[in-house]
Amino acid sequence: MLRLTVSTEEYLQIGENVRIAFLGGSKNHLRIMVDAPKDVNIVRSSVLEQKITDPAEKEKLPKYYAEPELPEKYRKKKLKSNIIITKGNLEDNR
């Protein structure tokens, strides 16, 4: 299993002919585009889960959970600005 952090408009290349592009989204939703040949079968997990009626088989399906917040080491650092604007003049307090 590989876990990646990607930016909008980045993509993953899988093999020679499958590309997954990340188009953006909100907190709970992510828009992706899958560029693959027509002979590649692409199915949502919810559709697969609906087709399985045996509870024992459903338990065998992999489950993935979103992390509520990234650990500190993966967060972008916020830059502190030392610029103060007073009465239309620009001061640089460095």
N, C-alpha and C positions, 0 to 999 in steps of 0.2 A: 504494500500500500504506500502510495506517495501522497503527501499533503503539501500543497503549494499555496502561496499567496500571490495573486495576480492582480494586475491593474486593468482598468477598462481598456478595451481594444487589444489586449494581449491575447495570444492564442497558444494552444497546445497542439503539437503535431504528434499524431499517433500512427506509427508506421509510415508508409509512403503516401497514403491517400485519405487519411482521416484527420480533419482539423476541427478543434473546438475553440471558438472565439467567444470571449467574454465581453458582452455589450453594455454592462452596467446593471443597475438595479437599486433596490432600497435595502433596508435592514433585513427584511424577511424574504425578499424575492430577488432572484438573480436571473438576468436574461442571458442566454447563451445562444450561439448559432453553431450547428453541427454541419460541417461540410464533408460529406462522405459519398462514395458511389452508391448507386441505387441498390446494388446487391448486398450492401451492409445493412443488417437488421438493427434498427434503433427503437427501443421500447422504454417507456417510462416505468419506473419501479412500481408505481401505484397500479398500473395495468397488470403487471406480472403478479402482484399480490392478490388482485381481485380474481385472477384465474385459478389460484390455488385454493382449494376448499379444505384440504386436510390440515388441521391445526399443527400436527407434528412437522409437516413440510414447511409451514409458515414460520415456525420457530427456527428452522435452519437458514432462512434468508438472512443476509447480512443487514445490520442496522447501523446507520450513521447518524450522529448527533452533532449539531452545530455547537461550537464553543461560545458561551455567552459573551466573553470578552477575551481578546488576545492577551497572552502573557506579556509582561513589561518588556522583555527583550525583543519582542517582535513589533512593538509600537513605534511609530515615527516620533522622533524627538521634536518637541515644539521649540521653535527658536524664539528667544527673548529679544525684543527690540529695545534699543537704547535711544530711540529718536523721540523727542518731545516737541510738539507743535504748540507755540504760544502766540497769540495775537497775529496769526498769519505768518510769523517768522519761523523758520526751520532751524532748530538747534540740534546739534549732534553731541550727545554726552558720552563720548567714548574715552 
